[in-house]
Amino acid sequence: MPKLKTRKALAKRVSVTGTGKIKRFKANKQHILTKKAQKRKRSLRKATLCDATNMKQIRRELPYI
């Protein structure tokens, strides 16, 4: 069976936790930050886990994680 290619764009944006869950960073923190509240920007700093509904697609694109 041939080797499977990893989707490199996704591999740079996510990482795997010790328990096998996929961790990602939140969106909307790059620009136009003046109109966003400080509390909102603080919560966007933290990483979060990917939703269970997306796991099948993510696992398919990252076969060797």
Backbone hydrogen bonds, N-H to C=O, Kabsch-Sander energy under -0.5 kcal/mol:
donor,donor_aa,acceptor,acceptor_aa,energy
7,R,61,E,-2.7
8,K,6,T,-1.2
10,L,7,R,-0.6
11,A,7,R,-2.0
12,K,8,K,-1.7
13,R,10,L,-1.0
14,V,10,L,-1.2
15,S,23,K,-2.0
17,T,21,K,-2.9
20,G,17,T,-1.3
23,K,15,S,-3.3
23,K,21,K,-0.5
24,R,48,T,-3.3
25,F,13,R,-0.6
26,K,44,L,-0.5
26,K,46,K,-0.6
36,K,33,L,-0.7
41,K,37,A,-2.3
42,R,38,Q,-2.2
43,S,39,K,-1.8
44,L,40,R,-1.4
45,R,41,K,-0.7
45,R,42,R,-0.7
46,K,42,R,-0.6
48,T,24,R,-3.0
50,C,22,I,-2.9
54,N,51,D,-1.3
55,M,52,A,-0.6
58,I,54,N,-2.1
59,R,55,M,-2.8
60,R,56,K,-1.6
61,E,57,Q,-1.7
62,L,58,I,-1.5
65,I,62,L,-1.0
